[in-house]
Amino acid sequence: MIMAIIRVKKRENPYVMMDKTGLKDPNLSFRAKGMLSYLLSKPDDWQPVLEEMVKASKDGYDSVKSGFAELRRCGYMKKIPIHGPDGKFMGWERAVYEVPLPPEERKPDRNSHKEGKPPGGKTTERKNHSVENPRLINNDLLINKDLNNNIVPFAEIIDYLNTKCGTKYRVIDSNRKHIRARWEEGFRLDDFKTVIDKKYDEWVDTEQAKYLRPETLFGTKFNSYLNHPVVKKAGKQNNKPVIGKGDACAGDYSEYDR
């Protein structure tokens, strides 16, 4: 039998690098996930135009329009007002995000163009999306360390918690809020995994196991949990963990959810 190796024809930039948060988001339909992947594969200066999207697939106008609405509703797309050099409102552009915006940032600023100037009354210069907002995809430039640090791995953190604790938490706004707050304080993926591991080992099979949840683990006591010494459970010889007086992680568990 003659063996043949069929290789992919070499071409420039054949791959797309993107965060998988949208692909794992249970709030998105498969249609919206496909549209998001298609949009993120485009260069930064490519504008999502309904008519062009219709030409690129078998979906009709109404289907594409509905997909756009779904992406906006879930925080993956936002309409941004565009102004000319004189500050005059010229129209709207659509920005596409790899990681969804928080709810309070999703609605377009409909008042920014009423007076012919952007907010604050000053003309703003349009810049590359990847400079203005690190959550936007940059398909033409190498994604550097700083950009990667701004991509919050919500799904990976929640998946790790569920796998470790046997839970079924979802990537919803309330859980994102706690994770994003800690991320903005400088904590990273390994820190989240360490906290989950430590508190699981300490609380599993105890009354405190009910606190193995995002709002507790990723709340304001996160730094304390991260730096708390590993507590070994008491064995048959009544070896009890030594917890210092006034330790923030001991005693009143009602404080955990603050």
N, C-alpha and C positions, 0 to 999 in steps of 0.2 A: 504494500500500500504506500502510495506517495503522500508524504505529509507536506502541508503548506502552512505557512504562517501568514495570516492576513493582518496587516498592520493598519492602524488608522492613519489616513493621509495627514502629513504634517501641515499644520496651519497655525496662524497666529492666534494666541489666546483662546484655545479651544475649550477652556474650562471656566466655570463660574464659581467664585468664592462668596458664600453668603451664610448668614446666621440661620440656623435651623429652627429658631423659635416659631416663625410663622408656619412652618410645615407641621409642627407638633401642636399648634394651637387648636384646641377642640372647638373654639368659638368660630373658626373659619370653615366654610364648606370646601370641598375638594376643588370646585371651580375657582374660588377665591385664592386658594393656595397655589393653583397652577398659574393664575394671572399674576400673583405676587412674584413667583419664581421667574416668570417671563420678564416682568418689569425690572427686577433686580439684575437681570442679565444684560441690561442695556447700559450704555455709557451715561455718565452723570448729566450731560447736556441734552439727553434725549427726553422729549416731553411725552407723557402718556396722553395721546389724543384718541378719543373714542373711535373716530372714523378709521384711524390707522390700525387700532386694535381689532376692529371688525374685519379689516382686510387680511389680517395675519392669522385668522382662524375661521372655523366653520360656524362659530357662534354669531348670532345676529346682534343687531344694535341693542335691543332691549336686554339681552343676556349680558353683554359687556357692561352696559350702564348699571345693571343690577350688581354686577361684580365690583365695580368701582364704588358703589354705595356701601357695599359690605366691607370693603377694605377701609373706607373712611370711618364707618361706624365702629370698627374694631381697632382703629388707631394706626393702621398701616399706610394711610394716605391722607393728605391734608391739602386743602386749597389755600394758596398763599397769594396775597395781592401783589401786583407788579406795578412799579411806578417809573416814569421816565426821568431824565436828568433834571427836569424842572419840578419834579414831585407830583406830576399829574398822574392820576390813576389810569393804567393802560389795559388792565385785565387781570386774569388769574392764571396761575400755573399750579400744577399738581406736584407735590413732593411725595416720594415713596420712601417708606422707612422699613428697615430690616426688623427692628424691634418696635412694638407698638408704643405710641405716645401714651402718657397718663391721661385719664379722661378729661382733666381740666385743660389740656392743651390740644384737644382734638378739633374743636370747633374753629372755623375760619374767623378772622377778625373782620366782621362785616362793616365796622365803623371806620376802618383805617383809610378808606378811599373817599369818604363823603366830602371831605374838605379839599380833596385833590392832593393831599400829602400823606405820607406814612405817619404812624404814631409818633408824637413828639414834634410834628411840624417840620421835620428835616428829611431831606432826600437821602435815601440809603442806597449804597452801591451794591449791586448784585454780585455775589461771589460764588465760587464753586460750592456745591452742596456739601461736599465732604469737609470743607473748612467751616461752614456755618453750623453744621450739625453733624457730629461724629457718628450718629446713628444711621446716616444715609449711606447707601452703598457707593463705593468708588470702584468702578470696574476697569478703569484705565490706569490706575496707579497701584503700586504695591501697598497692601494694607499694613501699616506700621504698628509698632507695639502700642503707641498711644491710642490709636483707633480701636485696636482689639480690646484695650482696657475699658473702653466705653460701651462695649457690647455686653450687656448683662445676661448671663446664661440662666434666665429664669427657669426654663424647662429642665435643664440639666440638674439644677439645685433641687427642684421639686421631685424629679425622678429619683434622685439619690435618696431623698428623705423617704419616699414611698417604698423604695427597694429595701432600705435599711429597717424601716419600722413596720412594713406590711400595711401601709395606709394607702389611701386613694385621693390625696389632695390634688387639686387642679391648678393650672396656671391662670388664676383669676385676679382681678384688680386688687383685692384686699391682700393677697399673698405677694403680688408684685410690689405693692407699696412698701412692705417691710424689707423685702430683698433689696429694692432700689435704694432705700434709705441707708442700709448698711454698706451697699456698694459705693455710694457717694461719699461715705466716710473713709473709704480706702480699703475695705475688706474685699477679698477675692475668693474665687471658687474653693481653693484649698481650706480657707478659713471656715466657710460654710460647712464643708464636709467634716472638718475637725469638731466643730460644735455639735453637729448631728451625732457623730461617733461618740463623743464624750458623754453627752446627755442620754443617749440611748443606753450606753453601758451602765450609767448611774441609775436611770429611772425604769428600765425595762423590768417587767414583773413586779412593779411596786405601785403604790397608789398614785405616784407622780407620773406614771406612764401616760396619763391623759394629757400631760403638758408637752408631749412629743408632737408638736404642731407648729406650723409656720409663725403664727402670731406670738407664740411664746419663745421659740428658739431664735427667731430673727428679730425680736423686739429690741428695746433699748438696753437690755442686759446682755446683749450679744458679746460685747467685749469682755464682760465678766465671765461669761460661760467659756469663752475662748481661752482665757488665761487661768481658769480654775484648774487646780491639780486634778489628775485622774483619781476618781474615788472608787476604790475597790469595795465590793459588797462584803458584808460580814459573812464569814464562813462558819463552819461548824464549831470553831473554837471561839466564837463571839468576838472576832476581830472587827472592831467598828472603825469606820473612817474617822480620822481626826479632822474636824472642821473648826477653824479658828473662830473665836468669839467675834460676833458682829459681821461674819461673812455674809456678803450680799446674796449668796446662792443657798443659804441655809434658812430653815424656818418657814416663814410665811410665804406659801406659794401663790397667794393671791396677788403678790407684787410682780409676778413674772410677766403678766400681760400688759404692763404699762408701756 
